[in-house]
Amino acid sequence: MEVKQIKCGKVRDGFDALTSLCEKEAQKLCTQLDIQPNTTVEVSFWTKDFPELIGVGKFTADENSNITFVLDYSESTL
């Protein structure tokens, strides 16, 4: 499984602002990913300036190729 990375926001941005940016980027990514049905792709979200992990997204495609995601911030290094 290929792990993708998205960079958004800066370390000094508040955590709420960063999670909002991650949500927007994840929604955009849903339209760009090509995932096989019943498959999950992990995407890590990092700050742009000094690399800190914001969270990890799990993107899954159903049998109709509809992509959904769940963002997990429990591993954040901020």
C-alpha positions as CSV (number, residue, x, y, z in Angstrom):
1,M,0.0,0.0,0.0
2,E,1.4,3.4,-1.1
3,V,1.4,6.0,1.7
4,K,0.7,9.5,0.5
5,Q,1.5,12.7,2.3
6,I,-0.2,16.1,2.3
7,K,1.4,19.3,3.6
8,C,-0.9,22.1,4.9
9,G,-0.7,24.9,7.4
10,K,2.1,25.9,9.7
11,V,3.2,24.8,13.1
12,R,2.1,28.2,14.6
13,D,-1.5,27.7,13.2
14,G,-3.9,26.6,15.9
15,F,-4.8,22.9,16.1
16,D,-8.5,23.7,15.1
17,A,-7.3,25.6,12.0
18,L,-5.0,22.7,11.1
19,T,-7.7,20.1,11.4
20,S,-10.0,22.3,9.3
21,L,-7.3,22.5,6.6
22,C,-6.9,18.7,6.8
23,E,-10.6,18.2,6.3
24,K,-10.6,20.4,3.2
25,E,-7.6,18.7,1.7
26,A,-9.1,15.3,2.4
27,Q,-12.3,16.3,0.6
28,K,-10.3,17.4,-2.4
29,L,-8.3,14.2,-2.3
30,C,-11.5,12.1,-2.5
31,T,-12.0,13.4,-6.1
32,Q,-8.4,12.6,-7.1
33,L,-7.7,9.2,-5.6
34,D,-8.1,6.1,-7.6
35,I,-8.7,3.4,-5.1
36,Q,-9.8,-0.2,-5.9
37,P,-13.2,-1.2,-4.3
38,N,-12.9,-2.4,-0.7
39,T,-9.4,-1.0,-0.4
40,T,-8.0,1.5,2.1
41,V,-5.3,4.1,1.5
42,E,-3.5,5.9,4.3
43,V,-2.5,9.5,3.9
44,S,-0.5,11.5,6.5
45,F,-1.1,15.2,7.0
46,W,2.0,17.3,7.9
47,T,2.6,21.0,8.5
48,K,4.4,22.8,5.6
49,D,7.1,24.7,7.5
50,F,8.6,22.5,10.2
51,P,7.3,19.0,9.6
52,E,5.0,18.0,12.4
53,L,2.4,15.3,12.0
54,I,-1.1,16.7,12.2
55,G,-3.0,13.5,11.6
56,V,-3.6,10.4,9.5
57,G,-6.5,9.9,7.0
58,K,-7.8,6.5,6.0
59,F,-9.6,6.6,2.6
60,T,-11.7,3.7,1.6
61,A,-13.6,2.9,-1.6
62,D,-16.8,0.9,-1.6
63,E,-18.0,-1.5,-4.3
64,N,-19.3,1.5,-6.3
65,S,-16.0,3.3,-6.1
66,N,-17.4,6.0,-3.7
67,I,-14.6,7.2,-1.5
68,T,-15.0,8.0,2.2
69,F,-12.4,9.0,4.8
70,V,-11.8,9.1,8.5
71,L,-9.2,11.5,10.0
72,D,-7.4,10.4,13.1
73,Y,-5.4,13.0,15.1
74,S,-4.4,10.7,17.9
75,E,-0.9,10.4,16.5
76,S,-0.3,14.1,16.1
77,T,3.1,15.4,17.1
78,L,1.8,19.0,17.7
